Amino acid sequence: MTKAAEYRAMSDEQLELTHKEIIKQLFHLRVQSATERLETPSEIKKVKKDIARILTVRRERQLAAEKQQAPAAGNQGA
């Protein structure tokens, strides 16, 4: 299973907690990079991509929720 599929399988609360954890991880990686103790510089890039995946899944859910509400609001006026 790919990371995006794993994120889509999570609940909104789990996704939010994972997002916060990854943000903290990115902060620590940046500190390590600044102090020249980072062993794998590519790790920062991987963490940034994970953040982007999470934000994408959250946006997909937001758009889906808006799409479900739109037809209901459109039927009220008729």
C-alpha positions in Angstrom: 0.0 0.0 0.0 1.3 3.4 -0.9 1.6 6.3 1.5 -1.3 8.2 -0.1 -3.6 5.2 0.3 -2.5 4.8 3.9 -3.4 8.5 4.6 -6.7 8.1 2.8 -7.5 5.1 5.1 -7.0 7.3 8.2 -9.7 9.1 10.0 -9.6 12.9 10.1 -8.3 12.9 13.7 -5.5 10.4 12.8 -4.6 12.4 9.8 -4.3 15.6 11.9 -2.1 13.9 14.5 0.1 12.4 11.8 0.4 15.8 10.2 1.5 17.4 13.5 4.1 14.6 14.0 5.5 15.0 10.6 5.8 18.8 11.1 7.8 18.2 14.3 9.9 15.7 12.4 10.7 18.2 9.7 11.6 20.8 12.4 14.1 18.4 14.0 15.6 17.5 10.6 16.1 21.2 9.8 17.8 21.7 13.2 20.1 18.7 12.4 20.8 20.1 9.0 21.7 23.5 10.5 24.1 21.9 13.0 25.5 19.7 10.2 24.5 16.5 12.0 22.0 15.3 9.4 23.1 11.9 8.0 20.7 11.7 5.1 19.8 15.1 3.5 17.2 13.4 1.3 15.1 12.7 4.4 14.0 16.4 4.5 12.6 16.0 0.9 10.8 12.8 1.9 9.1 14.4 4.9 8.0 17.4 2.8 6.4 15.0 0.3 4.6 13.3 3.2 3.3 16.7 4.3 2.1 17.4 0.8 0.3 14.0 0.6 -1.5 14.7 3.9 -2.6 18.1 2.8 -3.8 16.7 -0.5 -5.9 14.1 1.2 -7.4 16.7 3.6 -8.2 18.9 0.6 -9.8 16.0 -1.3 -12.0 15.4 1.7 -12.9 19.0 2.0 -13.9 19.2 -1.7 -16.0 16.0 -1.4 -17.8 17.4 1.6 -18.5 20.6 -0.2 -19.7 18.7 -3.2 -22.2 16.7 -1.1 -23.6 19.9 0.5 -23.9 21.7 -2.8 -26.8 19.6 -4.4 -28.7 19.7 -1.1 -28.5 23.5 -1.0 -29.5 23.7 -4.7 -32.7 21.7 -4.2 -34.0 24.0 -1.4 -34.6 26.9 -3.8 -36.8 24.9 -6.2 
